[in-house]
Amino acid sequence: MDALTAFGLAAVTTMLVTYALEERGAVFTLLFAFACVAGSVYGFLQGAWPFGVVEAIWSVVALRRWYKRLGPETP
């Protein structure tokens, strides 16, 4: 396994774990966003730019969810 493949495996594994733990706290949503950024970097480095673009979009969505979780509760 080369370094790029190991990086991609670590990124998507982190995405899976942090997504599963998101309900436990906002920090997991933030970590999920960072893992999506890593997945995006992996996609672009590997040459799969559609994957890189989608992961970049997911990171923005996750950051928005994290930011909303920090705000006051709305009824």
C-alpha positions in Angstrom: 0.0 0.0 0.0 1.5 3.3 -1.0 1.3 6.5 1.0 -1.5 8.1 -1.0 -3.7 5.0 -0.6 -3.0 4.9 3.1 -4.0 8.6 3.4 -7.2 8.0 1.5 -8.0 5.0 3.7 -7.4 7.1 6.8 -9.6 9.9 5.5 -12.6 7.8 4.7 -12.3 5.7 7.9 -12.2 9.0 9.9 -15.2 10.2 8.0 -17.1 7.0 8.8 -16.3 7.0 12.5 -17.0 10.7 13.0 -20.2 10.6 11.1 -21.4 7.7 13.3 -20.5 9.7 16.4 -22.0 13.0 15.4 -24.9 12.8 17.8 -22.5 12.6 20.8 -21.3 16.2 20.3 -20.6 19.0 18.0 -16.9 18.2 18.0 -17.6 15.1 15.9 -19.4 17.2 13.3 -16.3 19.4 13.1 -14.0 16.4 12.8 -16.2 15.0 10.1 -15.8 18.3 8.2 -12.0 18.0 8.5 -12.1 14.4 7.4 -14.2 15.5 4.3 -11.5 18.0 3.5 -8.9 15.2 3.7 -11.1 13.1 1.5 -11.3 15.9 -1.0 -7.5 16.3 -1.0 -7.1 12.6 -1.6 -9.6 12.7 -4.5 -7.7 15.5 -6.2 -4.3 13.9 -5.6 -5.5 10.6 -6.9 -6.9 12.2 -10.0 -10.5 11.6 -9.3 -11.6 15.2 -9.3 -15.4 14.5 -9.2 -14.8 12.8 -5.8 -12.7 15.7 -4.7 -15.4 18.2 -5.6 -18.1 16.2 -3.8 -16.1 15.8 -0.7 -15.3 19.6 -0.7 -19.0 20.2 -0.9 -19.6 17.8 2.0 -17.1 19.6 4.1 -18.9 22.9 3.6 -22.2 21.2 4.5 -20.7 19.7 7.6 -19.1 23.0 8.7 -22.5 24.6 8.4 -24.1 21.9 10.5 -21.4 22.3 13.1 -21.9 26.1 13.2 -25.7 25.7 13.6 -25.1 23.2 16.5 -23.1 25.9 18.3 -25.9 28.4 18.1 -28.8 28.8 20.5 -31.6 26.3 20.4 -34.5 27.3 18.1 -38.0 26.0 18.8 
